[in-house]
């Protein structure tokens, strides 16, 4: 939503209007791409302690023992590839989705969280970054166009793959992770626009989560 002529600045009009939401338990979720070895473990541990989420979804996570490293006493945790799913509630039916052409790459995980009143399905994903296509385009100009198109095709394939994997889940499915897509992106509109975007619904400002040298 544009605001005062500034494109991309979000004002949560629908949330402010008090649109009806389902009654029940409020599930607080913290999701973050921790960038592998760039993770500052004490900083993340303090963030979890301060914000008190019910669920933590990490991508590009290389922690060998998240329960100990992040001081998650009495939590439940499941890991697969780069993914770490930690929850205050029991985690059931934890499964992973790998790319059919590259079995080493896990693009999403899925589970059911056993809350006292009901189970909640959750999926955590990490789609291909467009940066791998944008960097050759910026650095090599026209000669980088082939790499840009290749990465764009990988993005389309991965987004469709994950969407097909989760579309049979109930309407209450929670999606989290690193989509590497803006809400204006054609792939987001095609595959994910029928889900409620948490930031668009309740967030203020630009919502940028990563700045790069480009």
Buried (B, 14 or more C-beta within 10 A) or exposed (E): EEEEEEEBBBBBEEBEEEEEEEEEEEBEBBBBBBEEEEBEEEEBBEBBEEEEBBBBBBBBBEBEEBBEBBBBEEBBBBBBBBBBBBBBBEBEEBEBBBBEEEEEBBBBBBBBBBBEEEBBBBBBBBBBBBEBBBBBBEEEEEEBEEBBEEBBEBBBBBBEBBBEBBEEBEEEBBBBBBBBBEBEBEBBEEBBEEEEBBBBBEBEEEBEEEEEEE
